[in-house]
Amino acid sequence: MLWLGLLYGRLPVSLAATTGVKSEKEVIKYLLAGADVAMVASVLYTYGIDYFSIINMGLRKWMRTKGFEKLDDFKGLMSQLNIPDPTAYDRANYISIVGNG
């Protein structure tokens, strides 16, 4: 997620989240960081193809609750590019990395 948030809006590429997606919560976090897509193959393999509907419904419910009509309305909102203090983003991620190391 760190790299998605750092790279969003800085490179003319599509960004994909490829790990850790278990529910709509992770999809939402990745989209807020700037991902264009979240890979859900592993969770679908575990729970079956119908689980995609559960993720999709959860995402749509969250979007309605927050007043977002489309993904582009909130994609990248929590990226380094879109927060008021970009250095705080760097510090928070550094602390997270050091704390988990």
Phi and psi restraints in degrees (range 20) as a CNS / XPLOR table:
assign (resid 1 and name C) (resid 2 and name N)
       (resid 2 and name CA) (resid 2 and name C) 1.0 -55.2 20.0 2
assign (resid 2 and name N) (resid 2 and name CA)
       (resid 2 and name C) (resid 3 and name N) 1.0 -49.1 20.0 2
assign (resid 2 and name C) (resid 3 and name N)
       (resid 3 and name CA) (resid 3 and name C) 1.0 -68.6 20.0 2
assign (resid 3 and name N) (resid 3 and name CA)
       (resid 3 and name C) (resid 4 and name N) 1.0 -34.3 20.0 2
assign (resid 3 and name C) (resid 4 and name N)
       (resid 4 and name CA) (resid 4 and name C) 1.0 -60.5 20.0 2
assign (resid 4 and name N) (resid 4 and name CA)
       (resid 4 and name C) (resid 5 and name N) 1.0 -47.0 20.0 2
assign (resid 4 and name C) (resid 5 and name N)
       (resid 5 and name CA) (resid 5 and name C) 1.0 -65.8 20.0 2
assign (resid 5 and name N) (resid 5 and name CA)
       (resid 5 and name C) (resid 6 and name N) 1.0 -31.8 20.0 2
assign (resid 5 and name C) (resid 6 and name N)
       (resid 6 and name CA) (resid 6 and name C) 1.0 -78.6 20.0 2
assign (resid 6 and name N) (resid 6 and name CA)
       (resid 6 and name C) (resid 7 and name N) 1.0 -37.2 20.0 2
assign (resid 6 and name C) (resid 7 and name N)
       (resid 7 and name CA) (resid 7 and name C) 1.0 -87.8 20.0 2
assign (resid 7 and name N) (resid 7 and name CA)
       (resid 7 and name C) (resid 8 and name N) 1.0 -21.6 20.0 2
assign (resid 7 and name C) (resid 8 and name N)
       (resid 8 and name CA) (resid 8 and name C) 1.0 -54.0 20.0 2
assign (resid 8 and name N) (resid 8 and name CA)
       (resid 8 and name C) (resid 9 and name N) 1.0 128.6 20.0 2
assign (resid 8 and name C) (resid 9 and name N)
       (resid 9 and name CA) (resid 9 and name C) 1.0 76.8 20.0 2
assign (resid 9 and name N) (resid 9 and name CA)
       (resid 9 and name C) (resid 10 and name N) 1.0 0.3 20.0 2
assign (resid 9 and name C) (resid 10 and name N)
       (resid 10 and name CA) (resid 10 and name C) 1.0 -106.1 20.0 2
assign (resid 10 and name N) (resid 10 and name CA)
       (resid 10 and name C) (resid 11 and name N) 1.0 -19.8 20.0 2
assign (resid 10 and name C) (resid 11 and name N)
       (resid 11 and name CA) (resid 11 and name C) 1.0 -127.7 20.0 2
assign (resid 11 and name N) (resid 11 and name CA)
       (resid 11 and name C) (resid 12 and name N) 1.0 145.2 20.0 2
assign (resid 11 and name C) (resid 12 and name N)
       (resid 12 and name CA) (resid 12 and name C) 1.0 -83.8 20.0 2
assign (resid 12 and name N) (resid 12 and name CA)
       (resid 12 and name C) (resid 13 and name N) 1.0 59.3 20.0 2
assign (resid 12 and name C) (resid 13 and name N)
       (resid 13 and name CA) (resid 13 and name C) 1.0 -134.4 20.0 2
assign (resid 13 and name N) (resid 13 and name CA)
       (resid 13 and name C) (resid 14 and name N) 1.0 163.3 20.0 2
assign (resid 13 and name C) (resid 14 and name N)
       (resid 14 and name CA) (resid 14 and name C) 1.0 -90.8 20.0 2
assign (resid 14 and name N) (resid 14 and name CA)
       (resid 14 and name C) (resid 15 and name N) 1.0 136.7 20.0 2
assign (resid 14 and name C) (resid 15 and name N)
       (resid 15 and name CA) (resid 15 and name C) 1.0 -107.6 20.0 2
assign (resid 15 and name N) (resid 15 and name CA)
       (resid 15 and name C) (resid 16 and name N) 1.0 134.9 20.0 2
assign (resid 15 and name C) (resid 16 and name N)
       (resid 16 and name CA) (resid 16 and name C) 1.0 -123.8 20.0 2
assign (resid 16 and name N) (resid 16 and name CA)
       (resid 16 and name C) (resid 17 and name N) 1.0 136.1 20.0 2
assign (resid 16 and name C) (resid 17 and name N)
       (resid 17 and name CA) (resid 17 and name C) 1.0 -92.3 20.0 2
assign (resid 17 and name N) (resid 17 and name CA)
       (resid 17 and name C) (resid 18 and name N) 1.0 126.5 20.0 2
assign (resid 17 and name C) (resid 18 and name N)
       (resid 18 and name CA) (resid 18 and name C) 1.0 -120.4 20.0 2
assign (resid 18 and name N) (resid 18 and name CA)
       (resid 18 and name C) (resid 19 and name N) 1.0 6.3 20.0 2
assign (resid 18 and name C) (resid 19 and name N)
       (resid 19 and name CA) (resid 19 and name C) 1.0 -148.2 20.0 2
assign (resid 19 and name N) (resid 19 and name CA)
       (resid 19 and name C) (resid 20 and name N) 1.0 150.7 20.0 2
assign (resid 19 and name C) (resid 20 and name N)
       (resid 20 and name CA) (resid 20 and name C) 1.0 81.8 20.0 2
assign (resid 20 and name N) (resid 20 and name CA)
       (resid 20 and name C) (resid 21 and name N) 1.0 10.0 20.0 2
assign (resid 20 and name C) (resid 21 and name N)
       (resid 21 and name CA) (resid 21 and name C) 1.0 -85.0 20.0 2
assign (resid 21 and name N) (resid 21 and name CA)
       (resid 21 and name C) (resid 22 and name N) 1.0 114.1 20.0 2
assign (resid 21 and name C) (resid 22 and name N)
       (resid 22 and name CA) (resid 22 and name C) 1.0 -120.2 20.0 2
assign (resid 22 and name N) (resid 22 and name CA)
       (resid 22 and name C) (resid 23 and name N) 1.0 -18.5 20.0 2
assign (resid 22 and name C) (resid 23 and name N)
       (resid 23 and name CA) (resid 23 and name C) 1.0 -158.5 20.0 2
assign (resid 23 and name N) (resid 23 and name CA)
       (resid 23 and name C) (resid 24 and name N) 1.0 -177.4 20.0 2
assign (resid 23 and name C) (resid 24 and name N)
       (resid 24 and name CA) (resid 24 and name C) 1.0 -63.8 20.0 2
assign (resid 24 and name N) (resid 24 and name CA)
       (resid 24 and name C) (resid 25 and name N) 1.0 -24.6 20.0 2
assign (resid 24 and name C) (resid 25 and name N)
       (resid 25 and name CA) (resid 25 and name C) 1.0 -59.7 20.0 2
assign (resid 25 and name N) (resid 25 and name CA)
       (resid 25 and name C) (resid 26 and name N) 1.0 -45.3 20.0 2
assign (resid 25 and name C) (resid 26 and name N)
       (resid 26 and name CA) (resid 26 and name C) 1.0 -69.2 20.0 2
assign (resid 26 and name N) (resid 26 and name CA)
       (resid 26 and name C) (resid 27 and name N) 1.0 -38.9 20.0 2
assign (resid 26 and name C) (resid 27 and name N)
       (resid 27 and name CA) (resid 27 and name C) 1.0 -59.3 20.0 2
assign (resid 27 and name N) (resid 27 and name CA)
       (resid 27 and name C) (resid 28 and name N) 1.0 -45.1 20.0 2
assign (resid 27 and name C) (resid 28 and name N)
       (resid 28 and name CA) (resid 28 and name C) 1.0 -61.6 20.0 2
assign (resid 28 and name N) (resid 28 and name CA)
       (resid 28 and name C) (resid 29 and name N) 1.0 -46.6 20.0 2
assign (resid 28 and name C) (resid 29 and name N)
       (resid 29 and name CA) (resid 29 and name C) 1.0 -60.4 20.0 2
assign (resid 29 and name N) (resid 29 and name CA)
       (resid 29 and name C) (resid 30 and name N) 1.0 -44.6 20.0 2
assign (resid 29 and name C) (resid 30 and name N)
       (resid 30 and name CA) (resid 30 and name C) 1.0 -63.9 20.0 2
assign (resid 30 and name N) (resid 30 and name CA)
       (resid 30 and name C) (resid 31 and name N) 1.0 -41.8 20.0 2
assign (resid 30 and name C) (resid 31 and name N)
       (resid 31 and name CA) (resid 31 and name C) 1.0 -64.9 20.0 2
assign (resid 31 and name N) (resid 31 and name CA)
       (resid 31 and name C) (resid 32 and name N) 1.0 -41.3 20.0 2
assign (resid 31 and name C) (resid 32 and name N)
       (resid 32 and name CA) (resid 32 and name C) 1.0 -62.3 20.0 2
assign (resid 32 and name N) (resid 32 and name CA)
       (resid 32 and name C) (resid 33 and name N) 1.0 -34.0 20.0 2
assign (resid 32 and name C) (resid 33 and name N)
       (resid 33 and name CA) (resid 33 and name C) 1.0 -73.1 20.0 2
assign (resid 33 and name N) (resid 33 and name CA)
       (resid 33 and name C) (resid 34 and name N) 1.0 -24.0 20.0 2
assign (resid 33 and name C) (resid 34 and name N)
       (resid 34 and name CA) (resid 34 and name C) 1.0 128.8 20.0 2
assign (resid 34 and name N) (resid 34 and name CA)
       (resid 34 and name C) (resid 35 and name N) 1.0 4.9 20.0 2
assign (resid 34 and name C) (resid 35 and name N)
       (resid 35 and name CA) (resid 35 and name C) 1.0 -67.0 20.0 2
assign (resid 35 and name N) (resid 35 and name CA)
       (resid 35 and name C) (resid 36 and name N) 1.0 145.4 20.0 2
assign (resid 35 and name C) (resid 36 and name N)
       (resid 36 and name CA) (resid 36 and name C) 1.0 -88.3 20.0 2
assign (resid 36 and name N) (resid 36 and name CA)
       (resid 36 and name C) (resid 37 and name N) 1.0 -25.2 20.0 2
assign (resid 36 and name C) (resid 37 and name N)
       (resid 37 and name CA) (resid 37 and name C) 1.0 -151.1 20.0 2
assign (resid 37 and name N) (resid 37 and name CA)
       (resid 37 and name C) (resid 38 and name N) 1.0 149.1 20.0 2
assign (resid 37 and name C) (resid 38 and name N)
       (resid 38 and name CA) (resid 38 and name C) 1.0 -120.1 20.0 2
assign (resid 38 and name N) (resid 38 and name CA)
       (resid 38 and name C) (resid 39 and name N) 1.0 124.4 20.0 2
assign (resid 38 and name C) (resid 39 and name N)
       (resid 39 and name CA) (resid 39 and name C) 1.0 -77.3 20.0 2
assign (resid 39 and name N) (resid 39 and name CA)
       (resid 39 and name C) (resid 40 and name N) 1.0 126.0 20.0 2
assign (resid 39 and name C) (resid 40 and name N)
       (resid 40 and name CA) (resid 40 and name C) 1.0 -120.6 20.0 2
assign (resid 40 and name N) (resid 40 and name CA)
       (resid 40 and name C) (resid 41 and name N) 1.0 16.9 20.0 2
assign (resid 40 and name C) (resid 41 and name N)
       (resid 41 and name CA) (resid 41 and name C) 1.0 -57.8 20.0 2
assign (resid 41 and name N) (resid 41 and name CA)
       (resid 41 and name C) (resid 42 and name N) 1.0 -44.5 20.0 2
assign (resid 41 and name C) (resid 42 and name N)
       (resid 42 and name CA) (resid 42 and name C) 1.0 -63.5 20.0 2
assign (resid 42 and name N) (resid 42 and name CA)
       (resid 42 and name C) (resid 43 and name N) 1.0 -44.1 20.0 2
assign (resid 42 and name C) (resid 43 and name N)
       (resid 43 and name CA) (resid 43 and name C) 1.0 -69.2 20.0 2
assign (resid 43 and name N) (resid 43 and name CA)
       (resid 43 and name C) (resid 44 and name N) 1.0 -33.3 20.0 2
assign (resid 43 and name C) (resid 44 and name N)
       (resid 44 and name CA) (resid 44 and name C) 1.0 -69.7 20.0 2
assign (resid 44 and name N) (resid 44 and name CA)
       (resid 44 and name C) (resid 45 and name N) 1.0 -35.7 20.0 2
assign (resid 44 and name C) (resid 45 and name N)
       (resid 45 and name CA) (resid 45 and name C) 1.0 -63.7 20.0 2
assign (resid 45 and name N) (resid 45 and name CA)
       (resid 45 and name C) (resid 46 and name N) 1.0 -38.7 20.0 2
assign (resid 45 and name C) (resid 46 and name N)
       (resid 46 and name CA) (resid 46 and name C) 1.0 -72.7 20.0 2
assign (resid 46 and name N) (resid 46 and name CA)
       (resid 46 and name C) (resid 47 and name N) 1.0 -46.9 20.0 2
assign (resid 46 and name C) (resid 47 and name N)
       (resid 47 and name CA) (resid 47 and name C) 1.0 -105.4 20.0 2
assign (resid 47 and name N) (resid 47 and name CA)
       (resid 47 and name C) (resid 48 and name N) 1.0 -8.1 20.0 2
assign (resid 47 and name C) (resid 48 and name N)
       (resid 48 and name CA) (resid 48 and name C) 1.0 98.7 20.0 2
assign (resid 48 and name N) (resid 48 and name CA)
       (resid 48 and name C) (resid 49 and name N) 1.0 158.5 20.0 2
assign (resid 48 and name C) (resid 49 and name N)
       (resid 49 and name CA) (resid 49 and name C) 1.0 -61.1 20.0 2
assign (resid 49 and name N) (resid 49 and name CA)
       (resid 49 and name C) (resid 50 and name N) 1.0 -29.1 20.0 2
assign (resid 49 and name C) (resid 50 and name N)
       (resid 50 and name CA) (resid 50 and name C) 1.0 -65.1 20.0 2
assign (resid 50 and name N) (resid 50 and name CA)
       (resid 50 and name C) (resid 51 and name N) 1.0 -19.8 20.0 2
assign (resid 50 and name C) (resid 51 and name N)
       (resid 51 and name CA) (resid 51 and name C) 1.0 -63.9 20.0 2
assign (resid 51 and name N) (resid 51 and name CA)
       (resid 51 and name C) (resid 52 and name N) 1.0 -24.4 20.0 2
assign (resid 51 and name C) (resid 52 and name N)
       (resid 52 and name CA) (resid 52 and name C) 1.0 -58.5 20.0 2
assign (resid 52 and name N) (resid 52 and name CA)
       (resid 52 and name C) (resid 53 and name N) 1.0 -38.0 20.0 2
assign (resid 52 and name C) (resid 53 and name N)
       (resid 53 and name CA) (resid 53 and name C) 1.0 -63.0 20.0 2
assign (resid 53 and name N) (resid 53 and name CA)
       (resid 53 and name C) (resid 54 and name N) 1.0 -37.2 20.0 2
assign (resid 53 and name C) (resid 54 and name N)
       (resid 54 and name CA) (resid 54 and name C) 1.0 -65.9 20.0 2
assign (resid 54 and name N) (resid 54 and name CA)
       (resid 54 and name C) (resid 55 and name N) 1.0 -44.5 20.0 2
assign (resid 54 and name C) (resid 55 and name N)
       (resid 55 and name CA) (resid 55 and name C) 1.0 -61.8 20.0 2
assign (resid 55 and name N) (resid 55 and name CA)
       (resid 55 and name C) (resid 56 and name N) 1.0 -46.3 20.0 2
assign (resid 55 and name C) (resid 56 and name N)
       (resid 56 and name CA) (resid 56 and name C) 1.0 -61.9 20.0 2
assign (resid 56 and name N) (resid 56 and name CA)
       (resid 56 and name C) (resid 57 and name N) 1.0 -43.6 20.0 2
assign (resid 56 and name C) (resid 57 and name N)
       (resid 57 and name CA) (resid 57 and name C) 1.0 -63.8 20.0 2
assign (resid 57 and name N) (resid 57 and name CA)
       (resid 57 and name C) (resid 58 and name N) 1.0 -41.1 20.0 2
assign (resid 57 and name C) (resid 58 and name N)
       (resid 58 and name CA) (resid 58 and name C) 1.0 -63.8 20.0 2
assign (resid 58 and name N) (resid 58 and name CA)
       (resid 58 and name C) (resid 59 and name N) 1.0 -41.2 20.0 2
assign (resid 58 and name C) (resid 59 and name N)
       (resid 59 and name CA) (resid 59 and name C) 1.0 -63.9 20.0 2
assign (resid 59 and name N) (resid 59 and name CA)
       (resid 59 and name C) (resid 60 and name N) 1.0 -45.9 20.0 2
assign (resid 59 and name C) (resid 60 and name N)
       (resid 60 and name CA) (resid 60 and name C) 1.0 -63.7 20.0 2
assign (resid 60 and name N) (resid 60 and name CA)
       (resid 60 and name C) (resid 61 and name N) 1.0 -39.8 20.0 2
assign (resid 60 and name C) (resid 61 and name N)
       (resid 61 and name CA) (resid 61 and name C) 1.0 -62.9 20.0 2
assign (resid 61 and name N) (resid 61 and name CA)
       (resid 61 and name C) (resid 62 and name N) 1.0 -45.2 20.0 2
assign (resid 61 and name C) (resid 62 and name N)
       (resid 62 and name CA) (resid 62 and name C) 1.0 -60.7 20.0 2
assign (resid 62 and name N) (resid 62 and name CA)
       (resid 62 and name C) (resid 63 and name N) 1.0 -44.1 20.0 2
assign (resid 62 and name C) (resid 63 and name N)
       (resid 63 and name CA) (resid 63 and name C) 1.0 -61.2 20.0 2
assign (resid 63 and name N) (resid 63 and name CA)
       (resid 63 and name C) (resid 64 and name N) 1.0 -44.3 20.0 2
assign (resid 63 and name C) (resid 64 and name N)
       (resid 64 and name CA) (resid 64 and name C) 1.0 -61.1 20.0 2
assign (resid 64 and name N) (resid 64 and name CA)
       (resid 64 and name C) (resid 65 and name N) 1.0 -44.6 20.0 2
assign (resid 64 and name C) (resid 65 and name N)
       (resid 65 and name CA) (resid 65 and name C) 1.0 -59.9 20.0 2
assign (resid 65 and name N) (resid 65 and name CA)
       (resid 65 and name C) (resid 66 and name N) 1.0 -38.5 20.0 2
assign (resid 65 and name C) (resid 66 and name N)
       (resid 66 and name CA) (resid 66 and name C) 1.0 -89.1 20.0 2
assign (resid 66 and name N) (resid 66 and name CA)
       (resid 66 and name C) (resid 67 and name N) 1.0 -5.9 20.0 2
assign (resid 66 and name C) (resid 67 and name N)
       (resid 67 and name CA) (resid 67 and name C) 1.0 82.7 20.0 2
assign (resid 67 and name N) (resid 67 and name CA)
       (resid 67 and name C) (resid 68 and name N) 1.0 22.0 20.0 2
assign (resid 67 and name C) (resid 68 and name N)
       (resid 68 and name CA) (resid 68 and name C) 1.0 -96.4 20.0 2
assign (resid 68 and name N) (resid 68 and name CA)
       (resid 68 and name C) (resid 69 and name N) 1.0 134.4 20.0 2
assign (resid 68 and name C) (resid 69 and name N)
       (resid 69 and name CA) (resid 69 and name C) 1.0 -95.8 20.0 2
assign (resid 69 and name N) (resid 69 and name CA)
       (resid 69 and name C) (resid 70 and name N) 1.0 -31.5 20.0 2
assign (resid 69 and name C) (resid 70 and name N)
       (resid 70 and name CA) (resid 70 and name C) 1.0 -140.6 20.0 2
assign (resid 70 and name N) (resid 70 and name CA)
       (resid 70 and name C) (resid 71 and name N) 1.0 162.3 20.0 2
assign (resid 70 and name C) (resid 71 and name N)
       (resid 71 and name CA) (resid 71 and name C) 1.0 -58.2 20.0 2
assign (resid 71 and name N) (resid 71 and name CA)
       (resid 71 and name C) (resid 72 and name N) 1.0 -39.1 20.0 2
assign (resid 71 and name C) (resid 72 and name N)
       (resid 72 and name CA) (resid 72 and name C) 1.0 -63.2 20.0 2
assign (resid 72 and name N) (resid 72 and name CA)
       (resid 72 and name C) (resid 73 and name N) 1.0 -17.2 20.0 2
assign (resid 72 and name C) (resid 73 and name N)
       (resid 73 and name CA) (resid 73 and name C) 1.0 -68.0 20.0 2
assign (resid 73 and name N) (resid 73 and name CA)
       (resid 73 and name C) (resid 74 and name N) 1.0 -24.6 20.0 2
assign (resid 73 and name C) (resid 74 and name N)
       (resid 74 and name CA) (resid 74 and name C) 1.0 -129.7 20.0 2
assign (resid 74 and name N) (resid 74 and name CA)
       (resid 74 and name C) (resid 75 and name N) 1.0 -4.7 20.0 2
assign (resid 74 and name C) (resid 75 and name N)
       (resid 75 and name CA) (resid 75 and name C) 1.0 -60.6 20.0 2
assign (resid 75 and name N) (resid 75 and name CA)
       (resid 75 and name C) (resid 76 and name N) 1.0 124.9 20.0 2
assign (resid 75 and name C) (resid 76 and name N)
       (resid 76 and name CA) (resid 76 and name C) 1.0 83.0 20.0 2
assign (resid 76 and name N) (resid 76 and name CA)
       (resid 76 and name C) (resid 77 and name N) 1.0 3.0 20.0 2
assign (resid 76 and name C) (resid 77 and name N)
       (resid 77 and name CA) (resid 77 and name C) 1.0 -60.0 20.0 2
assign (resid 77 and name N) (resid 77 and name CA)
       (resid 77 and name C) (resid 78 and name N) 1.0 -28.5 20.0 2
assign (resid 77 and name C) (resid 78 and name N)
       (resid 78 and name CA) (resid 78 and name C) 1.0 -104.7 20.0 2
assign (resid 78 and name N) (resid 78 and name CA)
       (resid 78 and name C) (resid 79 and name N) 1.0 17.8 20.0 2
assign (resid 78 and name C) (resid 79 and name N)
       (resid 79 and name CA) (resid 79 and name C) 1.0 -77.2 20.0 2
assign (resid 79 and name N) (resid 79 and name CA)
       (resid 79 and name C) (resid 80 and name N) 1.0 163.8 20.0 2
assign (resid 79 and name C) (resid 80 and name N)
       (resid 80 and name CA) (resid 80 and name C) 1.0 -58.8 20.0 2
assign (resid 80 and name N) (resid 80 and name CA)
       (resid 80 and name C) (resid 81 and name N) 1.0 -33.5 20.0 2
assign (resid 80 and name C) (resid 81 and name N)
       (resid 81 and name CA) (resid 81 and name C) 1.0 -65.5 20.0 2
assign (resid 81 and name N) (resid 81 and name CA)
       (resid 81 and name C) (resid 82 and name N) 1.0 -27.7 20.0 2
assign (resid 81 and name C) (resid 82 and name N)
       (resid 82 and name CA) (resid 82 and name C) 1.0 -111.5 20.0 2
assign (resid 82 and name N) (resid 82 and name CA)
       (resid 82 and name C) (resid 83 and name N) 1.0 8.2 20.0 2
assign (resid 82 and name C) (resid 83 and name N)
       (resid 83 and name CA) (resid 83 and name C) 1.0 -100.3 20.0 2
assign (resid 83 and name N) (resid 83 and name CA)
       (resid 83 and name C) (resid 84 and name N) 1.0 152.3 20.0 2
assign (resid 83 and name C) (resid 84 and name N)
       (resid 84 and name CA) (resid 84 and name C) 1.0 -60.5 20.0 2
assign (resid 84 and name N) (resid 84 and name CA)
       (resid 84 and name C) (resid 85 and name N) 1.0 -35.6 20.0 2
assign (resid 84 and name C) (resid 85 and name N)
       (resid 85 and name CA) (resid 85 and name C) 1.0 -124.7 20.0 2
assign (resid 85 and name N) (resid 85 and name CA)
       (resid 85 and name C) (resid 86 and name N) 1.0 90.3 20.0 2
assign (resid 85 and name C) (resid 86 and name N)
       (resid 86 and name CA) (resid 86 and name C) 1.0 -58.1 20.0 2
assign (resid 86 and name N) (resid 86 and name CA)
       (resid 86 and name C) (resid 87 and name N) 1.0 -29.7 20.0 2
assign (resid 86 and name C) (resid 87 and name N)
       (resid 87 and name CA) (resid 87 and name C) 1.0 -68.4 20.0 2
assign (resid 87 and name N) (resid 87 and name CA)
       (resid 87 and name C) (resid 88 and name N) 1.0 -30.4 20.0 2
assign (resid 87 and name C) (resid 88 and name N)
       (resid 88 and name CA) (resid 88 and name C) 1.0 -64.9 20.0 2
assign (resid 88 and name N) (resid 88 and name CA)
       (resid 88 and name C) (resid 89 and name N) 1.0 -36.1 20.0 2
assign (resid 88 and name C) (resid 89 and name N)
       (resid 89 and name CA) (resid 89 and name C) 1.0 -60.9 20.0 2
assign (resid 89 and name N) (resid 89 and name CA)
       (resid 89 and name C) (resid 90 and name N) 1.0 -46.9 20.0 2
assign (resid 89 and name C) (resid 90 and name N)
       (resid 90 and name CA) (resid 90 and name C) 1.0 -61.9 20.0 2
assign (resid 90 and name N) (resid 90 and name CA)
       (resid 90 and name C) (resid 91 and name N) 1.0 -46.2 20.0 2
assign (resid 90 and name C) (resid 91 and name N)
       (resid 91 and name CA) (resid 91 and name C) 1.0 -62.5 20.0 2
assign (resid 91 and name N) (resid 91 and name CA)
       (resid 91 and name C) (resid 92 and name N) 1.0 -44.9 20.0 2
assign (resid 91 and name C) (resid 92 and name N)
       (resid 92 and name CA) (resid 92 and name C) 1.0 -62.1 20.0 2
assign (resid 92 and name N) (resid 92 and name CA)
       (resid 92 and name C) (resid 93 and name N) 1.0 -40.6 20.0 2
assign (resid 92 and name C) (resid 93 and name N)
       (resid 93 and name CA) (resid 93 and name C) 1.0 -70.7 20.0 2
assign (resid 93 and name N) (resid 93 and name CA)
       (resid 93 and name C) (resid 94 and name N) 1.0 -36.0 20.0 2
assign (resid 93 and name C) (resid 94 and name N)
       (resid 94 and name CA) (resid 94 and name C) 1.0 -62.3 20.0 2
assign (resid 94 and name N) (resid 94 and name CA)
       (resid 94 and name C) (resid 95 and name N) 1.0 -46.6 20.0 2
assign (resid 94 and name C) (resid 95 and name N)
       (resid 95 and name CA) (resid 95 and name C) 1.0 -61.7 20.0 2
assign (resid 95 and name N) (resid 95 and name CA)
       (resid 95 and name C) (resid 96 and name N) 1.0 -40.9 20.0 2
assign (resid 95 and name C) (resid 96 and name N)
       (resid 96 and name CA) (resid 96 and name C) 1.0 -62.0 20.0 2
assign (resid 96 and name N) (resid 96 and name CA)
       (resid 96 and name C) (resid 97 and name N) 1.0 -43.8 20.0 2
assign (resid 96 and name C) (resid 97 and name N)
       (resid 97 and name CA) (resid 97 and name C) 1.0 -66.3 20.0 2
assign (resid 97 and name N) (resid 97 and name CA)
       (resid 97 and name C) (resid 98 and name N) 1.0 -46.2 20.0 2
assign (resid 97 and name C) (resid 98 and name N)
       (resid 98 and name CA) (resid 98 and name C) 1.0 -64.2 20.0 2
assign (resid 98 and name N) (resid 98 and name CA)
       (resid 98 and name C) (resid 99 and name N) 1.0 -39.8 20.0 2
assign (resid 98 and name C) (resid 99 and name N)
       (resid 99 and name CA) (resid 99 and name C) 1.0 -66.3 20.0 2
assign (resid 99 and name N) (resid 99 and name CA)
       (resid 99 and name C) (resid 100 and name N) 1.0 -29.0 20.0 2
assign (resid 99 and name C) (resid 100 and name N)
       (resid 100 and name CA) (resid 100 and name C) 1.0 -92.5 20.0 2
assign (resid 100 and name N) (resid 100 and name CA)
       (resid 100 and name C) (resid 101 and name N) 1.0 -5.6 20.0 2
